[in-house]
């Protein structure tokens, strides 16, 4: 019988609290359980009980915990709608109907168990009182599996007496060596796990043999791994979590596993750990139990991890946990092994075709030809292997970064230690600019904001708080009481308890999934691979046409088959992705020599497409060497020079002026600068702006250390996105002293009084006007201006307006040398430089005029106040013509970058500070400073300028454009050459002129002309006019229609030259080897000379200085021509290739005809260049 929930309520007796209360008292009078309640209800006959009545009755009997024990989640209990009790024969059904279904995940030491409760949960009670769950009403998903799992409600006898349990039988879903076959969840409460109710099977014997071992590298052969993907997954996921294990790679085809570990770990120890894992002794999760930490309070987390939120762990406990949980390092992403790279050289379509050609040659009696073909395969494979191996090693270096440092509390003391030494239970201190070193539950926060875009993809910083407990199903991006490894602290500070490290972190789970993936393709590599595939299909179709035409012309089947296969081998551009990889790797080396560290491979090709360069002013355009130069206090202007202050009104030294001294004292108090004495000399540590203010206070004779001792710091409120000022509270004999410094307009808006001539006076409109005018004057001198105020009290709300104004502090930060020239170079390269700064508009405009941000001096700008009211669509179009964004916060910077990107622009963002982090990450190219830049900026940037020289950006863009040009040149050469080989063979056979090139000659051409000239073109230096051209459109294909037409014309010229030489040979010698030799020598040398023409699309190589020097290309071309000449001289090589010696006249014919395509191409380029130059000159007139 099944309960029909569509039955109207009138069909069943409806119980109220009075009806239900006696049943509850009977069921729980002697200490019953939920199961007893079910049996008691089933004995009373059909009825309908509303959820509200059941909850009220349970509360009245003070036994509601019976229901809570079975369903401990508040959202489930509160959603209980109705309870139906029906009866049929000897059994009853109790149907719990909920308002909505629920998915209840549970983290256990044995993996995550998710209990799915539908809208109806039906319990069936038989005449013996046994209770079963109706199949399908409650489903369980465990370790990614939901099939073959059975759910029962049973009563068992355990160490703690009789217990009702929900028992989940796992069947045989785990491997044979796992001792756990039944998982039992207690009904009270459901979130805990007790021992299995069935005996665990004994560990299975594990057979392991050591294949080979080196320090830090062990390969083991494991019985049962061969063709066992389940075992492979188990080995890779479990062993990598062991301490000191860096990477694990299991191979089910060989039955072996490669383990990379710390060199100090012996092979015996590695072998013992693997045995324990496979025998089920060291199951993953014993070191770090996965839990829903966001559902627990701070006290619960501290209790589970046995730590103190205030004191942290004891160092001895931390050391023990480090041995248990392992180092806080992420699993290494697997790189292609040398063996796999070598095998890949033999698994391409051209190699397969070569194999077919070799078999055909041997089958037709041409053993020598077959050996030659196989030799070509080995030579190609060797060159490809060494090239790819070098490129892989170069690209792999991108992932090597600085090891993070964590600020940790242990035994009550705070100190820094390497981030890899963190363990679960450690208490860490997080401050603005720090990367989060591990997953952690927040203990306390102070205006904490975190950039979690690396995990969630949401680039807007998230506000965090510690005083909340969240539901189990809260998404990761909404867990505001947690911080995760890989996130960046963008504001505020916090303390947190580490709950997971290394591979057990959220980012560790992601990286473990990536462990099986190779280095992702860049867009350019993917574009070239697709182009190669399309051309391969076209080439195969044409080669098929050659085969058919040859048969129709009477050629033998096997001869034409060999010719078609060899032609396909020579024509298919199989090396296009390799060209991109090699050229990008070479580009990385060039950039590194220019003090440019590339952290992501895709940045190399994106550099050449940059259109907008957003320049952060402070520390990027300017030197970030701050000096206080002007103070406006007490309505008097003071200048600061050579460690002295001078009033500008009467020219007398006036360092005793009360307002000036008070302003300097307030800025020394409201500061993060640390002052330490070293041999009587004060050493200052902090930000350049605050150091400038404290140094000025010292120049005025203020004892900053004594001042801070007199007014001890109580608490700090740092600048934030909403508040562009800093506040500190200090202890005094009376009320707390509040010192405020920050944006003059925001500070002045909170003031109603001002300090003048030692007296606090009301702030009149006239006074405000004078202060605003002075602020604009100072900002117009390119000074960074701060307003200073104070009051007494312990509260500072946004509505407060009774602060006391003290004055303005103007700080100079001169531009870096060469900025005006750099802006001119940006414009010449078609780049739009944009200044993005937190300073006020007048300061930004003054700096922009100093550096010549625009050629005509007509600057357009917008500040944050205006930006707030600009709709996204308007900002998208507006951002393209704005030169200055002032008063911007980190959120504004991010919005500006995204607006430019929505307009289709490729954006580079420069920065060195913590506030630049979100925008650096969002930009197409994030550029950080290497010497003075913050760790946050360097972590999220795509490239790092090591010498902090902004001029290096131009070099980076130039190299990015050159790298793209080099790839295009190499591909251009390949396509034109391959086109000529196909066309020569096709046309000759079509007109019945025989075969100008035999299969071995085609393979020789492929070997001699494609490899070395192609690599030489990949190292071309930037052309002289590369930075006089506009940026390329990243959405445009590599080759436009005009480019393809030009490649077609060049291929046609090479074809015509070859057929001309072949025709001369036919005329002089008739069909045979001598005519074929002329064609063979002509096409080979013509293609090699064509590599010289591919050096530039615009400039002729015969114009002195038109192309940059390239010492490799002449060597590659000259050496290859030398090989070609040797092929006609050496008898053995002549016999293999089927060629004959050439006389002087023949060589003259070859030389003249081979050079003709080069001369025609270069002449055409010079004519086009001259014509374009004339048109430009006419337009300029």
Buried (B, 14 or more C-beta within 10 A) or exposed (E): EEBEEEEEEEEBBEBEBEBBBEBBBBBBEEEBBBBBBBBBBBBBEBBBBBBEBBBBBBEBBEBBBBBBBBBBBEBBBEBBBBBBBBBEEEBBBBBBBBBEEBEBBBBBBBBBBBBBBBBBBBBBBEEEEBBBBBEEBBBBBBBEBEEEBEBBBBBEEEEEEEBBBBBBBBEEBBBEBBBBBBBBBBBBBBBEBBEBBEEEEEBBEBEBEEEEBEEBBBBBBBBBBBEBEEBBBBBBBBBBBBBBBBBBBBBBEEBBBBBBBEEEBEBEBBBEBBBBBBBBEBBBBEBBBBBBBBBBBBEBBBEBBEBBBEEBBBEEBBEEBBEEBBBBBBBBBBBBEEEEBBEBBBEBBBBEBBBBBBEBBBEBEBEEBBBBBBBBBEEBBEBBBEBBBEBBEBBBBBEEEEEBBBBBBBEEEEEEBEBBBBBBBBBBBBBBBBBBBBBBBBBBBBBBBBBBBBBBEEBBBBBBEBEEEBEBBBEEBEBBBBBBBBBBBBBBBBBBBBBBBBBBBBBBBEBBEBBEEEBEBBEBBEBBBEBBBEBBEEBBEBBEBBBEBBBEBEBEEEBBBBBBBBBBBBBBBBBBBBBBBBBBBBBBEBBBEBBBBBBBBBBBBBBBBBBBBBBBBBBBBBBBBBBBBBBBBBBBBBBBEEEEBBBEEEEEEBBEBBBBBBBBBBBBBBBBBEBEEEEEEBEBEBBBBBBBBBBBBBBBEBBBEEBBEEBEBEEBBBBBBEBBBBBBBBEEEEEBBBBBBBBBBBBBEBBEBBBBEEEEEEBEEEBBEEBEEBBBBBBBBBBBBBBBBBBEEEEBEEEBEEBBBBBBBBBBBBBBEEBEEBBBBBBEBBBBBBBBBBBBBBBBBBBBBBBBBBEEEEBEBBBBEBBEEBEEEEBBEBBBEBBBBBBBBBBBBBBBBBBBBBBEBBBBBBBBBBBBBBBBBBBBBBBBBBEBBBBBBBBBBBBBBBEBBBBBBBBBBBBBBBBBBBBBBBBBBBBBBBBBBBBBBBBBBBEEBBBBBBBBBBBBBBBBBBBBBBBBBBBBBBBEEBBEBEBBEBEEEBBEEEBEEBBBBBBBBBBBBBBBBBBBBBEEBEBEBBBBBBBBBBBBBBBBBBBBBBBBBBBBBBEEEBBBEBEBBEEBBEBBBEBBBEBBEEEEBBEBBBBBEBEEEBBEBBBBBBBBBBBBBBEBBBEEBEEEEEEEEEEEE
